[in-house]
């Protein structure tokens, strides 16, 4: 059975690259949303196994969206990984106390993104045949 992950990012190209990457390299099913509000709604209806969410989004940013998810019983159990532009050491500490599963950095390597997610969530990787 393949994993199901929800990607929440306001940038179309990031959503597309991440979705194609996770589908191609890991065989995962991917859903996407372009805002925190849309992401919360999609998470409630689709119940993904994990959420990969951008930190910087217009309107409701990643940390705000994450806190709202934690107050929503239907999705509070879903692990969230934040995706942020790399700022040496700063972001890791800033988000550590939020309770997210991991902080991943942009630009990400498409070939290792599924592996990074799987390791952060302690998933046994299901790698598609080459």
Secondary structure, DSSP 8 states (H G I E B T S, - for coil): ---EEEEE-S-HHHHHHHHHHHHHHH--EEEEESSHHHHHHHHHHH--SEEEEES--SSS-HHHHHHHHHT-TTTTTSEEEEEEE--TTHHHHHHHTTT-SEEEEES--TTTHHHHHHHHHT--------
